[in-house]
């Protein structure tokens, strides 16, 4: 609408003469990415680096919020924000809360949780929340994956995530160092994905070989 623009700090549309920071077109909208963008549910307090573009002035500080799991201080360094992933006690609540409704920080009304379990992973929304306004102004998806749900070698190494099969222990893990013998480990890269199985049968046989007999 003419004369109205999007306030990035307050996540609402107002007259362009009023917001302290506003976007006139889609190229000026806030963009947010995070690295790494996925971790195992067995990893806690991992340092994450968020890269933000077209963000408002952040000198007042920001918090990183993982839906209703956890909220922690973000360290602002230029266009990067560093924050830790949730602690163990907070990550353990993922499966028990996945059927609840959650609210985006600073957004009115309940929203369906995005963190429904899909196969071996769970997606949550990671929000940046202004300490000045108390409102979320940017978000991106973050994945928690769980290798332990895989009960066979092929299932384990076919995961899209960093899962490894311990051939002697018969367990799937994100940490290959937990296998009893390194020579008894099948790496994720040695597995097979569904698209490879259909497109290259000969190649598939080579991928399956490490899992034979387990």
C-alpha positions as CSV (number, residue, x, y, z in Angstrom):
1,X,0.0,0.0,0.0
2,X,1.5,3.4,-0.9
3,X,3.1,5.2,2.0
4,X,3.3,2.0,4.1
5,X,6.4,-0.1,4.7
6,X,7.5,-3.0,6.8
7,X,9.1,-2.3,10.1
8,X,11.8,-4.9,10.6
9,X,12.4,-4.3,14.3
10,X,8.7,-4.5,15.2
11,X,7.5,-7.0,12.5
12,X,4.6,-4.8,11.4
13,X,3.5,-2.6,8.6
14,X,3.3,1.2,9.3
15,X,3.6,4.5,7.5
16,X,7.2,4.8,6.2
17,X,7.6,8.1,8.1
18,X,7.1,6.3,11.5
19,X,9.4,3.3,11.8
20,X,13.0,3.7,12.7
21,X,14.0,1.1,10.2
22,X,11.8,-0.1,7.4
23,X,12.0,-2.2,4.2
24,X,10.6,-0.7,0.9
25,X,10.9,-3.9,-1.1
26,X,11.7,-7.6,-0.8
27,X,15.4,-7.1,-1.4
28,X,15.5,-5.1,1.9
29,X,13.7,-7.7,4.0
30,X,15.6,-9.4,6.8
31,X,17.5,-12.5,5.8
32,X,18.9,-14.9,8.4
33,X,21.1,-18.0,8.1
34,X,22.7,-20.2,10.8
35,X,25.8,-22.4,10.8
36,X,25.7,-25.2,11.6
37,X,22.1,-25.5,10.7
38,X,21.7,-29.0,12.3
39,X,23.1,-30.8,15.3
40,X,22.4,-34.1,17.0
41,X,20.0,-34.2,19.9
42,X,23.0,-35.6,21.8
43,X,24.9,-32.4,21.4
44,X,24.4,-29.6,23.8
45,X,25.4,-25.9,24.1
46,X,27.0,-25.9,20.6
47,X,28.2,-22.5,19.5
48,X,26.1,-21.3,16.5
49,X,26.9,-18.4,14.2
50,X,23.9,-16.6,12.7
51,X,24.5,-14.3,9.7
52,X,21.9,-11.6,9.4
53,X,21.3,-9.2,6.5
54,X,19.2,-6.0,6.5
55,X,18.7,-6.2,10.2
56,X,17.8,-3.1,12.3
57,X,20.3,-1.5,14.7
58,X,21.2,-4.2,17.2
59,X,23.2,-2.2,19.8
60,X,20.5,-2.8,22.4
61,X,21.2,-6.5,22.1
62,X,19.3,-9.6,20.9
63,X,18.3,-13.0,22.2
64,X,18.2,-16.3,20.3
65,X,15.0,-18.2,20.9
66,X,14.4,-21.8,19.9
67,X,10.6,-21.7,19.9
68,X,9.5,-22.6,23.5
69,X,12.6,-24.7,24.2
70,X,15.2,-22.1,25.3
71,X,16.2,-18.5,25.0
72,X,19.8,-17.2,25.5
73,X,21.8,-14.1,24.9
74,X,23.2,-13.4,21.5
75,X,26.7,-11.9,21.0
76,X,26.5,-9.3,18.2
77,X,29.6,-9.0,16.0
78,X,28.9,-6.9,12.9
79,X,26.3,-8.8,10.9
80,X,26.9,-12.0,12.8
81,X,25.2,-13.1,16.0
82,X,26.7,-15.9,18.1
83,X,24.6,-18.0,20.5
84,X,24.6,-21.4,22.0
85,X,22.2,-24.2,21.1
86,X,19.9,-25.4,24.0
87,X,21.4,-27.2,27.0
88,X,20.8,-30.9,27.6
89,X,17.7,-30.5,29.9
90,X,16.1,-28.3,27.2
91,X,16.8,-30.6,24.3
92,X,15.5,-33.6,26.2
93,X,12.1,-31.8,26.2
94,X,11.8,-31.9,22.4
95,X,9.9,-35.2,22.1
96,X,7.7,-34.6,25.1
97,X,6.5,-31.2,23.8
98,X,6.2,-31.8,20.1
99,X,2.4,-32.0,20.2
100,X,2.0,-28.7,22.0
101,X,1.1,-25.4,20.4
102,X,3.8,-22.7,20.6
103,X,3.8,-19.0,20.0
104,X,6.4,-17.1,18.0
105,X,8.0,-14.7,20.4
106,X,6.2,-11.3,20.2
107,X,3.6,-12.6,17.8
108,X,0.0,-12.8,19.0
109,X,-1.9,-16.0,18.8
110,X,-0.9,-19.7,18.9
111,X,1.0,-21.2,16.0
112,X,1.3,-25.0,15.2
113,X,4.6,-26.2,16.4
114,X,7.0,-26.5,13.4
115,X,9.0,-29.0,15.4
116,X,7.0,-32.1,14.6
117,X,9.2,-35.2,14.3
118,X,9.8,-36.3,10.7
119,X,11.8,-39.5,10.5
120,X,15.1,-39.0,12.2
121,X,14.9,-35.3,12.6
122,X,12.9,-32.5,14.1
123,X,12.7,-28.9,12.8
124,X,12.3,-25.9,15.1
125,X,12.3,-22.2,14.3
126,X,15.2,-20.2,15.6
127,X,14.2,-16.6,16.3
128,X,16.2,-13.4,16.8
129,X,14.4,-11.3,19.4
130,X,15.2,-7.7,20.1
131,X,16.0,-6.9,23.7
132,X,14.7,-3.3,23.0
133,X,11.2,-4.3,21.9
134,X,11.0,-7.8,23.2
135,X,9.7,-8.9,19.7
136,X,11.1,-11.4,17.2
137,X,12.1,-9.8,14.0
138,X,13.8,-12.7,12.1
139,X,13.8,-16.5,12.1
140,X,15.2,-19.5,10.3
141,X,14.8,-23.2,10.5
142,X,17.1,-25.3,12.7
143,X,17.3,-29.1,12.8
144,X,17.8,-31.5,15.6
145,X,18.5,-35.0,14.3
146,X,18.5,-38.3,16.2
147,X,20.6,-41.1,14.7
148,X,19.5,-43.6,17.4
149,X,16.1,-44.1,15.8
150,X,17.8,-46.1,13.0
151,X,18.0,-49.8,13.9
152,X,19.8,-51.1,10.8
153,X,23.0,-50.3,9.0
154,X,21.4,-49.3,5.8
155,X,18.8,-47.1,7.5
156,X,21.5,-45.4,9.5
157,X,23.9,-44.6,6.7
158,X,21.1,-43.5,4.4
159,X,20.3,-40.7,6.7
160,X,20.7,-37.2,5.4
161,X,22.6,-36.3,8.5
162,X,25.9,-37.3,10.0
163,X,25.0,-40.8,11.3
164,X,27.4,-43.7,11.6
165,X,26.7,-47.4,12.2
166,X,28.7,-49.2,14.8
167,X,28.8,-52.8,13.4
168,X,29.8,-54.5,16.6
169,X,27.5,-52.6,18.9
170,X,24.6,-52.5,16.3
171,X,23.8,-48.9,17.1
172,X,23.5,-45.7,15.0
173,X,25.3,-42.7,16.4
174,X,26.4,-39.2,15.4
175,X,29.7,-39.7,17.1
176,X,31.9,-42.5,15.6
177,X,34.2,-42.3,18.5
178,X,31.6,-44.1,20.6
179,X,31.9,-47.3,18.4
180,X,33.9,-50.1,20.1
181,X,36.3,-50.5,17.2
182,X,36.9,-47.9,14.5
183,X,37.4,-50.7,11.9
184,X,33.9,-51.8,12.8
185,X,32.3,-48.5,11.8
186,X,30.4,-47.7,8.6
187,X,30.6,-44.1,7.7
188,X,27.5,-42.1,6.6
189,X,29.3,-41.4,3.3
190,X,29.5,-45.2,2.6
191,X,25.7,-45.5,2.8
192,X,23.1,-45.2,0.1
193,X,20.4,-42.7,-0.5
194,X,17.0,-43.4,-2.1
195,X,17.8,-41.3,-5.2
196,X,21.1,-43.2,-5.7
197,X,19.3,-46.5,-5.4
198,X,17.0,-45.7,-8.3
199,X,19.6,-44.1,-10.6
200,X,22.6,-46.3,-10.3
201,X,22.0,-50.0,-9.4
202,X,25.6,-51.0,-10.0
203,X,26.8,-48.2,-7.8
204,X,24.2,-49.2,-5.2
205,X,25.8,-52.6,-4.8
206,X,29.1,-51.0,-4.0
207,X,27.5,-48.7,-1.4
208,X,25.6,-51.6,0.3
209,X,28.7,-53.7,0.6
210,X,29.9,-52.2,4.0
211,X,26.6,-53.1,5.5
212,X,26.4,-56.7,4.5
213,X,25.8,-59.1,7.4
214,X,24.6,-56.5,9.8
